[in-house]
Amino acid sequence: MKATVQIFLKPGVLDVQGKAVEASLHGLGWPGVREVRVGRTITFDLDGADKAAAEAEVKAMCDKLLANNVIETYRVEVE
């Protein structure tokens, strides 16, 4: 199975990279861009055939290692 995890800073947490991208886009002529948030995507293959069990396993990985639950939120997709 292929797992994809998308991780973003929680609302209210200052996203310095997002602000830098937003300022650069404004400087390049796109002034209508607002609220830019930069995140990261992690993809990997996972053994197993049970989608529900795989999703639970990936969520456990996020809680223990992949995401900082204090300042980040995540979304898991398993195919």
Backbone hydrogen bonds, N-H to C=O, Kabsch-Sander energy under -0.5 kcal/mol:
donor,donor_aa,acceptor,acceptor_aa,energy
3,A,1,M,-0.5
3,A,44,F,-3.3
4,T,77,E,-2.8
5,V,42,I,-3.0
6,Q,75,R,-2.6
7,I,5,V,-0.5
7,I,40,R,-2.8
8,F,73,T,-2.5
10,K,71,I,-3.2
13,V,10,K,-2.0
14,L,12,G,-0.5
16,V,14,L,-0.9
19,K,15,D,-2.3
20,A,16,V,-2.1
21,V,17,Q,-2.5
22,E,18,G,-2.6
23,A,19,K,-2.5
24,S,20,A,-2.1
25,L,21,V,-2.6
26,H,22,E,-2.3
27,G,23,A,-2.3
28,L,24,S,-1.5
29,G,26,H,-1.5
30,W,25,L,-2.5
33,V,30,W,-1.3
40,R,7,I,-2.2
42,I,5,V,-2.8
44,F,3,A,-2.1
46,L,1,M,-3.2
51,K,49,A,-0.8
54,A,50,D,-2.3
55,E,51,K,-2.6
56,A,52,A,-2.0
57,E,53,A,-2.2
58,V,54,A,-2.5
59,K,55,E,-2.4
60,A,56,A,-1.9
61,M,57,E,-1.9
62,C,58,V,-2.2
63,D,59,K,-2.4
64,K,60,A,-1.9
65,L,61,M,-2.7
66,L,61,M,-1.9
67,A,62,C,-2.0
69,N,67,A,-0.9
71,I,68,N,-1.1
72,E,68,N,-2.8
73,T,8,F,-3.0
75,R,6,Q,-2.1
77,E,4,T,-2.5
79,E,2,K,-2.7
